[in-house]
Amino acid sequence: MISSSPDKITQTEKICNQHNFESYPAVNASTNPSIATQSRKADHIRICLEEDVQFHQTTNGLERYRFTHCCLPELDRNEIDISTTFLGKRVGAPLLISSMTGGTEQAGIINYRLAEVAQHYKLAMGVGSQRVAVEKPQLADTFAVRKCAPDVLLFANLGAVQLNYDYGLDQCLRIIDILEADALILHLNPLQESIQTRGDTNFKGLLDKIYQVCQKLPVPVIAKEVGNGISAAMAEKLIAAGVTAIDVAGAGGTSWAKVEGERASNPLQRRLGTTFADWGLPTAECIRSIRAAKSDIPLIASGGLRNGLDVAMAIALGADLAGLAMPFLQAAAESGSALHNLAEVLVAEITTVLFCTGNSTLNDLKHSGTLEQRQ
Ligand SMILES: Cc1cc2nc3c(=O)[nH]c(=O)nc-3n(C[C@H](O)[C@H](O)[C@H](O)COP(=O)(O)O)c2cc1C
């Protein structure tokens, strides 16, 4: 499934792939929790690449908008600047490779390919939940992409619910350290945990634990969903608890109810996966409502963004950065060059929006009023 033919591996990838992935343990079905976590990670990649796990009825909400075309931009397209700053660090484009994976040989290859393209284009990047690296320290290297991405805004990742299952400040510090991360993403995934086999479903008292972690960590904390969205009311609570930024990860893209439904070992879980396949708040709605409530919170749009036009619309609606997961996964599974092609296309699409709306920077686009609701 993951192509790694030598001609497709770039020079940097070769340098970054000087890891002995062969020495990692084989992934077998087992009741050992860390092996179970590894097996889950492998399933997630396989299911996302092979099955239809996209939302069907619920959309990301961006189809309700369009940009006003400008027939005479009075700009040189080559001078358009799509760089921006997020959490104090410069990025070459308003793009985030959303949190996805780590913890298996295949996941390590994907992470290093993603890191190489992130470094080349100065994109922000997240890795998947690093719980497996705490459980099995020898797997930390499948996440440790900083050596390939020295200038990149890198986000560590942990399920917030783990704070109710023996994880605390020490584990958060450990996973930040593995990545030399600029920030920690705590993801919120009650629907996914409800459908997952032996999911962690005790979310009681979590806001206070998030508050404790935010108080003590040396890096900012980002609260993120996984594809069901964050409402303005919840964003306000999370911000009051000390979270620095929000990634809405709204509905309209990859459906984690579907993914977990595909993995499900019993009919009840499969049924839940089907019933809740289209559950959630569309990405566009989350962005609009959170931005209306909090004018200055660093805000990431993600969930169903599939091209640079989606990215530009999300920025015009009030996001500062836009994350894509599935498109980067598909390209990474193919090759390093497929990833470079994807990044080139996204950059060209965002640039074209700015040019054809007469804006020379993302900041201009945000304040231009060129995004309108379709009639
Ligand atoms: C294979 C895969 C694994 C994922 N694992 C994680 C994870 O560990 N932590 C997390 O916060 N989000 C995870 N996600 C969710 C994505 O970050 C994203 O929020 C979601 O897929 C919606 O974005 P999309 O529609 O662009 O795919 C994963 C997504 C994919 C495709």
The ligand as an SDF file (V2000), in Angstrom:
LIG
                    3D

 31 33  0  0  0  0  0  0  0  0999 V2000
   -5.2680    8.0760    9.1180 C   0  0  0  0  0  0  0  0  0  0  0  0
   -5.7190    9.1960   10.0120 C   0  0  0  0  0  0  0  0  0  0  0  0
   -5.3880    9.1590   11.3720 C   0  0  0  0  0  0  0  0  0  0  0  0
   -5.7890   10.1970   12.2300 C   0  0  0  0  0  0  0  0  0  0  0  0
   -5.3490   10.1950   13.5410 N   0  0  0  0  0  0  0  0  0  0  0  0
   -5.5510   11.3010   14.3060 C   0  0  0  0  0  0  0  0  0  0  0  0
   -4.9370   11.4320   15.5800 C   0  0  0  0  0  0  0  0  0  0  0  0
   -4.2220   10.5440   16.0410 O   0  0  0  0  0  0  0  0  0  0  0  0
   -5.1550   12.5790   16.2850 N   0  0  0  0  0  0  0  0  0  0  0  0
   -5.9570   13.6010   15.8070 C   0  0  0  0  0  0  0  0  0  0  0  0
   -6.0920   14.6350   16.4630 O   0  0  0  0  0  0  0  0  0  0  0  0
   -6.5800   13.4700   14.6210 N   0  0  0  0  0  0  0  0  0  0  0  0
   -6.3850   12.3700   13.8580 C   0  0  0  0  0  0  0  0  0  0  0  0
   -6.9660   12.2730   12.6070 N   0  0  0  0  0  0  0  0  0  0  0  0
   -8.0080   13.2570   12.2370 C   0  0  0  0  0  0  0  0  0  0  0  0
   -7.4940   14.3620   11.3270 C   0  0  0  0  0  0  0  0  0  0  0  0
   -6.4840   15.1160   11.9680 O   0  0  0  0  0  0  0  0  0  0  0  0
   -8.6360   15.2870   10.8780 C   0  0  0  0  0  0  0  0  0  0  0  0
   -9.1210   16.0070   11.9860 O   0  0  0  0  0  0  0  0  0  0  0  0
   -9.8000   14.5560   10.2230 C   0  0  0  0  0  0  0  0  0  0  0  0
   -9.3530   13.4560    9.4470 O   0  0  0  0  0  0  0  0  0  0  0  0
  -10.6180   15.4860    9.3180 C   0  0  0  0  0  0  0  0  0  0  0  0
   -9.8090   16.0300    8.3080 O   0  0  0  0  0  0  0  0  0  0  0  0
   -9.9360   15.5770    6.7640 P   0  0  0  0  0  0  0  0  0  0  0  0
  -11.3800   15.6910    6.3960 O   0  0  0  0  0  0  0  0  0  0  0  0
   -9.0400   16.5380    6.0180 O   0  0  0  0  0  0  0  0  0  0  0  0
   -9.4510   14.1500    6.6620 O   0  0  0  0  0  0  0  0  0  0  0  0
   -6.5740   11.2630   11.7300 C   0  0  0  0  0  0  0  0  0  0  0  0
   -6.9160   11.2780   10.3630 C   0  0  0  0  0  0  0  0  0  0  0  0
   -6.4950   10.2840    9.5040 C   0  0  0  0  0  0  0  0  0  0  0  0
   -6.8870   10.3440    8.0540 C   0  0  0  0  0  0  0  0  0  0  0  0
  1  2  1  0
  2  3  1  0
  2 30  2  0
  3  4  2  0
  4  5  1  0
  4 28  1  0
  5  6  2  0
  6  7  1  0
  6 13  1  0
  7  8  2  0
  7  9  1  0
  9 10  1  0
 10 11  2  0
 10 12  1  0
 12 13  2  0
 13 14  1  0
 14 15  1  0
 14 28  1  0
 15 16  1  0
 16 17  1  0
 16 18  1  0
 18 19  1  0
 18 20  1  0
 20 21  1  0
 20 22  1  0
 22 23  1  0
 23 24  1  0
 24 25  2  0
 24 26  1  0
 24 27  1  0
 28 29  2  0
 29 30  1  0
 30 31  1  0
M  END
$$$$
